Amino acid sequence: MSDNILVSILCPTFNHSSYIRDALDGFINQNCNFGFEIIINDDASTDGTTDILREYQMRYPDVFRLNIQRQNQYQQGVRGPITRILLPMANGKYVALCDGDDYWTDPDKLARQVAYMEANPDCTLCFHPVQVINEVEKTKSIFPASEIEFTLGNLIKANFLQTNSAMYRRMSDFVPTAKQIMPMDWYLHLCHAANGKIGYINKTMAVYRIHSEGIWTALRKSDSMQFMLDHALPKLRFHLVVREMFANRGYADECDTAVLTALQQIVAVVDRDSLEDFLMLLLDSGNARYEYSDLLAPLLTALIKSIDGIDAKHQKVIDEIFASTSWKITKPIRLLGSLFK
C-alpha cells in the first residue's frame, strides 16, 4: 500500500468529538487521482472522539491508520505528536497537516497543492489562505489577511502559514533538533522553508477554528502566572531556538525582531505582580523550571526599556534580582548579550 501513497495526511486530535467528523469528511472527500493515507494520533480522548475515529477506520480500512494513546501525553508534558509519531509513520512524498478541530472545505485542495509542488520542485512547502471562524468572539476572517512576501525571513518574524493549509515535501532524513518546542507547527514550517522556497496558492480551501475547548483559548483564559508557565516562556524559548538555527545564516535581524516582539507581548499581557513573582520563581535553582533562568536577562532588560514610568516597587524588584546571589551564579547570557544594547 505504501508504494502507492503520494500524500500522507497527518492529524493530531484530542477530545474533538464535536468537530472531528468535519475534519475526517474533508479528508475522505478529496478528489485525487493518486493514493493518500490518513494517519491520526488520538491523545487519549475521553469524549467519544476515539469511537468516531474507529468508525471511519472500519469504513475506510485501507486509508485510515490510527495511533490511540492510552494515557494523555500532553498532560504528562510530552509535546510534538507530529514529529514524534505522525511524521515517522508517513509514507507519502508529500505531507499535509490538519488538527482534529479544523477542516478542509475544498475537495480539490490536495490535488491543487500536489500539482503546484510537482510543477515547482524548488518548493519545499506550499500553503493557501484559510477562513478563521472565531466561535468565542463570533467573527470570521481570512488569514493571512494580506499578501506579504512569503519568505523565510518573514516567516521567522511571524507565522503567516496556518497549519491546516500546509503541504510539505517530505524530507526522509528529517530529524527535528527541538523535540519539545512550542509551537511545533511553526517550527516545522521553518525547518522546511530553510531547505527551499515557500509556495502560495491564492485560494481559501480550509477553516481554522478558534473555540472555547481549544488549547490556546484555554491558556488565554488561565491565570496570569499559569499563562507565563504554559505559554509565554515556552514561546520565548521557541524564538531563542529559532535564533540559534538562523542567526548565523543571514537572518540575525529577523530573529532579534521576533525575540523582542515576544518579550513585548509577554509584558503586555501579564499583570505586573505575576510577572515579578514569576521572575523570582525562576531564580530558585531547585525549581523544575530553572531552565528558563537564561531568559531573565533579556526579559528584565525589555521590561526596563519598554515600560514607561516604572514605579519604585518594580524598580526595587529588578534591582534585588540583579543583586541576588542566584542571579550572579546563573550561567552567562551568550545568545542575547548584545541584543538590547
N, C-alpha and C positions, 0 to 999 in steps of 0.2 A: 504493500500500500504506500509506503513512504517514497517509493520511486516515482509515483505519480503526483506527489504533492508539490504544488508550486507555491502556495501561500499557507502559512501557519497563523491562525487567529488565536491570540493569547488573551485570556480573560480571567483576571483575579476577581473574586467575589466574596462577600460576607454579609449575611442577613439582608439580601436584596430580593426577598420574595415578592415585594410589591413592584419590582422593576425588571427582574431578570428575564421574564418572557419577552419583553421588548428587545432586549439585547440578543437573545437566542434567535428570535424570529428574524432580526436584522441580519444575522449571520447566515441562517439557512436560506433566506430569500435572495441571496446574491446570484446574479446571472453570470455564470462563469463557464468558459469552455476549457477550464483547467481544474485540476484537483486541489482541494483545500481541506485542511483539518482544523478542528476547533478544540483547543486544549484549555481546560478550565481548572483553576485551583480554588477550591472552596475552603475557606479558613474556619472550618468547624461551625458552620451556620447553625442557628437554633430556631429559626423562624419558618422552616419549610423550604428554604432555598435548595437544600440538598435533594429533596424529593422531586422538585421540579427539574433539576439537572438530570437525575436518573430517568425521569420520564422521557426527556428529549434524547438521552443516550439510547434508550430502548427503541425509540422511533427511528433514530439515525445512528445505528451502531458502528457504521463504517466511517463516520465523520467525527463523532464526539469522543474525546479522551478526557476522563475526569481524574483529578487528584483531590481526594477528600481528606482533609486533616482531621485527626481525632481530637486534637487539642488546639485551641486558638493560638496561633503563632504570634500574632501582633500583640496580644495581651502579655505574652512572655518576653516581649522586647525584640522579637525576631522580625526583621523587615526584609523587603525586597523579594516578594514571591516571583516577580517576573524574572529576575536574574538568577535566583536560587533554584527555581523549579521549572517555570514555563519555558524559558529560552533553551535550557538544556534538553527539553523534550521535543523541541521543534525540528521538523524535517524539511520545511519549505525553503525555497530560495529567498522568499520574502516573508516578512513578519508584519502582521497588522495587530494593533492593540485596541482593547475596549474593556473598560471596567464594567462590572455587572449591573451597575445602576445607570449606565449610559447606553446609547443605542445608535445604530446606523439607520438612516432614512432613505438612502438611495440604493436600489438593488444593483446598480452598476458601479458602485463605489470601488470594489476590489478590481473589477475589470479595467476601470479608468486608471487606477493607480499602477497596476501591473503594466499596462500599455505605456504609461509615462516612464516608468523605471526601465522598461525594455528599450525604449527609444532614447533614453539618456543614461548610458552606462556609467557616466561620471558622477551620477547622483547616488548617494548612499541612503538618502531618505527623502520622502516627499509627504506633503500634507495638504490640507484644504481647510476652509473656514468651517466652523460649527455654529449651530444655534445654541445659545446658552439659555436654558429655562431655569430661572431662579424661583423655586416654589416657596421659598421663605419670604422674599420681597414681592412676589407676584409680578415679575418682569421678564421680558425676553430681549435678547440682543444677539448680535453676531460677533464672533471672536475668530481671528483678530479683527478689530473694528476698522482698521485702515491698513493699507499695504505699505509696510516699511521695506527696507532692503533686507531680504531674508538671508542673512549671512551668519557665519559662526560668531563673529564679533558681537553682533546684535543679540544673538541667542545667549551669549554669556551674560549680557546685561539684563535681559528679560526673556522669560519663556513665552514666546509668541505662538507656540505649537501645542495645541490641545491633544492630549494623549490619544483619544479615540479617532483622531484624524490621521495619525501617523502610520506610515509604512516604511519599514527598514529593509535594506538589502542585508540579509543575514550574514554576519561575519562568523564563519565556523570556528575561528580561533579566538573569538572574543572572550576575554576573561576580565570581569569588572574588578578594578583595583579597590573600589569602595563598595563593600557589600551591604553595609547597613546605613547607607546615606539616604537622606530625605531632602527633597522629593526625588525619588528614584527615576520617575519618568523623564524629568528634566535632565538628569544625569545621563540617561540613555540617549536622549536626543543629542546631547553634546558629544558623547562618545562616537556616535555615528557621523555627525556633522564634521568631526575632526578628520574623517577619512575620505571626504568627498563633498559634493555640492548638495544644497538643500533645494528640492524641487517643490513647486507650488501649483496646485490646480485650483483655479478660482471658481469653485462651485461648492455650495454648502451641502454636505452629504451626511451629517450626523448631528446628534443632540447631546449636549453635555448638561447634566442635571446638577443643580445645587438644591439640596433638600435637608430637612432637619435631622435626618439619620446619617448624613454624610460625615466622614471623619473630620474634614476641615471645618464644617459648620459646628460640630461638637467641640472642637478645640477653641473656636472663637467664642463659644458660649461658656467655656470653663473659666475659672477664676484666673486672675492676672498671673499669679505665681505658677499655676499649672500650665498656662499658656507659654510662659517662659521655658519651663522644663520640657514640654512636649512638642513645641513648635518653633519658637523664636530662636533658641540657641541651636537646635539641630539645623535650622535653615541657615544660620550664620556659619555653622561648620560646613555646610554644603558649599557655600561660596568660597570658603578658605580652601577646601579640597579642589574646587574648580580652578582657583588661582594657582595652586601647585601644578595643575595639569597644563595650564595655558599661558601663564605669565611670561615664561621664557620662550614662548613661540610667537611673540609679537603682539600679545593681547593683554599686556600689563595694565594699560589704561582702562580697558573694558572690565577687567577683573576688579580693579580698585573701585571703579564706579559701582559695581554690583555689591561689593562688600560695604561700601559707605551707605548705599541705599538700604541694605538690610539692617544696618545699625540704626539708621534714622527711623525705619519702620518700627523697630523694637522700642525706641524711645517714644515714638508717637502713640503706641497702643497700650503700653504697660504703665500702670499707675506708679507714681514715684516711690511710695512706701514698699511696694512689692519689688521694685527694681533694686532698691537699696538692700532689702532683705536677701534678695537673690544673689547679689554681688558678695555679700558677707558669707552666704551659704557656700559659694564656690571656693572660698578661701579655706574651708575646712578640709584639710588633707585626708581626713578619714571618710569624707563623703564620697559616695559612689560616682558622683558627677564631677569629680575633681579634674577629669579630663578636659573640662571646659575652662580651667583656670587660665590657659594661654589665650583666651578670648578677652580677658578682663582689661588688658591694657588698651586695645583699640576701642572697646566698649566705653570705658571711662573717659578716654580722650574724646570720643564722639559726644559723650554727654556734656563735657565741658565746652565743646565748640559749637554744639547745635542747640543748646537750651539757653534762651535769653534770660537774664536775671536769675541765675542760680541763687537760691536762698542760702542763708548761713548754715542751716541744718544740713542741707545737701552737700555743701562745700566741705563741711566738717567730716561728713561720712567719707567723702573722697580722700581728704587729707589723711584720715585714720587708716584707710585701706592702703594707701601708698606707704605709710609709715609702719605698717604691721610687719611682724616677723614672717608671717605666712606669705605676704607679698614679696618680700625680699628673697625668699628661697624658691619662689615659683620659677620655673625654667624660663630662660630668656625668650623674648619675643623675636624670633628670627624673621618670620614671614611678613609681619606688618610693621616692622620697626620704624620705617620711614614714611608710611602711608599717609599719616595725618600731620606731617610737618608743615 
